[in-house]
Amino acid sequence: MKILNNIITVAELKDIANNTFGDLVKAVVDIEKQLIAIDAELHSDLEALFIEHGSKQENLWGINFYPDIENEDFIEFDSMINLRPRQGNMSRGVDSAEIRKVIIDVVNKWVKR
């Protein structure tokens, strides 16, 4: 479990996936700090790691990486931590197109595809 401080490659994500879920890597994105945490069994563990490092929960969004997929399905917007009625997010996905775009921009900053 770590907060990225260097760019990560898809090959590295494949290695992480092979050591955990086989085809996916769980991640949490801090849209304010423009950071990604990866490599945990639960999104909530990554969320807690970020909070320990001063992030605000409302800026943290759970996603999954599928390193074997090359198109837009590489990123899956699905996590229990995304259920936030008080923020208007009523699903496990990310309902806001604006927030999804920020997440994609952060991913493109940290993941070399």
C-alpha positions as CSV (number, residue, x, y, z in Angstrom):
1,M,0.0,0.0,0.0
2,K,1.6,3.3,-1.1
3,I,1.0,6.8,-2.3
4,L,2.7,7.2,-5.6
5,N,5.7,9.5,-5.7
6,N,7.0,8.3,-9.1
7,I,5.2,7.5,-12.4
8,I,4.1,3.9,-12.6
9,T,3.9,1.8,-15.7
10,V,1.2,-0.5,-16.8
11,A,3.7,-3.3,-16.6
12,E,4.2,-2.5,-12.9
13,L,0.5,-2.4,-12.4
14,K,0.3,-5.9,-14.0
15,D,2.8,-7.2,-11.5
16,I,0.8,-5.8,-8.6
17,A,-2.4,-7.2,-10.1
18,N,-0.8,-10.6,-10.4
19,N,0.1,-10.6,-6.8
20,T,-3.3,-9.6,-5.6
21,F,-6.6,-9.8,-7.5
22,G,-5.2,-11.2,-10.8
23,D,-6.7,-8.7,-13.2
24,L,-7.1,-5.4,-11.2
25,V,-5.4,-3.0,-8.9
26,K,-7.5,-1.0,-6.4
27,A,-6.6,2.7,-6.2
28,V,-7.8,5.9,-4.6
29,V,-7.3,9.3,-6.2
30,D,-7.0,12.5,-4.2
31,I,-8.4,15.0,-6.7
32,E,-7.3,18.0,-4.6
33,K,-3.6,16.9,-4.1
34,Q,-3.5,15.2,-7.6
35,L,-2.1,12.0,-6.0
36,I,-2.9,8.3,-6.3
37,A,-2.6,5.5,-3.7
38,I,-2.5,1.9,-4.9
39,D,-2.0,-1.7,-3.8
40,A,-4.5,-2.6,-1.1
41,E,-7.2,-5.2,-0.5
42,L,-9.8,-2.5,0.2
43,H,-10.3,1.0,-1.1
44,S,-11.1,2.1,2.4
45,D,-7.5,1.1,3.4
46,L,-6.1,3.5,0.8
47,E,-8.6,6.1,1.9
48,A,-7.3,5.8,5.5
49,L,-3.7,6.1,4.3
50,F,-4.5,9.4,2.5
51,I,-6.4,10.7,5.5
52,E,-3.4,9.9,7.7
53,H,-1.4,12.1,5.3
54,G,-3.7,15.0,5.6
55,S,-6.2,14.4,2.8
56,K,-9.8,15.3,3.1
57,Q,-12.3,12.4,2.6
58,E,-14.5,14.4,0.2
59,N,-11.6,14.6,-2.2
60,L,-10.9,10.8,-2.3
61,W,-12.4,8.6,-5.0
62,G,-12.0,4.9,-5.4
63,I,-11.2,3.4,-8.8
64,N,-9.8,0.1,-10.2
65,F,-7.1,-0.3,-12.8
66,Y,-7.4,-3.1,-15.3
67,P,-3.8,-3.2,-16.7
68,D,-4.6,-5.7,-19.4
69,I,-7.2,-3.4,-21.0
70,E,-5.9,-0.6,-23.2
71,N,-9.0,1.5,-23.9
72,E,-11.1,3.7,-21.6
73,D,-12.1,0.6,-19.6
74,F,-8.6,0.6,-18.1
75,I,-10.2,2.7,-15.3
76,E,-13.3,1.5,-13.6
77,F,-15.1,4.0,-11.4
78,D,-16.4,1.6,-8.7
79,S,-15.9,1.6,-5.0
80,M,-18.0,1.6,-1.8
81,I,-16.1,4.7,-0.7
82,N,-17.7,6.6,-3.5
83,L,-21.2,6.3,-2.0
84,R,-21.7,9.9,-0.8
85,P,-25.2,11.1,-0.6
86,R,-24.2,14.4,1.1
87,Q,-22.0,15.1,-1.9
88,G,-24.7,14.1,-4.4
89,N,-22.9,10.9,-5.4
90,M,-25.6,8.2,-5.0
91,S,-23.7,5.3,-6.5
92,R,-20.5,3.3,-6.2
93,G,-19.4,5.0,-9.4
94,V,-18.5,8.6,-9.8
95,D,-21.6,10.4,-11.0
96,S,-20.1,13.7,-11.8
97,A,-18.5,13.9,-15.3
98,E,-16.3,16.8,-14.0
99,I,-14.9,14.7,-11.2
100,R,-14.4,11.7,-13.5
101,K,-12.4,14.0,-15.8
102,V,-10.2,15.2,-13.0
103,I,-9.6,11.6,-11.9
104,I,-8.6,10.6,-15.5
105,D,-6.3,13.6,-15.7
106,V,-4.6,12.5,-12.4
107,V,-4.3,9.0,-13.7
108,N,-2.7,10.2,-16.9
109,K,-0.2,12.2,-14.8
110,W,0.9,9.2,-12.8
111,V,0.4,6.1,-15.0
112,K,2.4,5.7,-18.1
113,R,0.4,3.8,-20.7
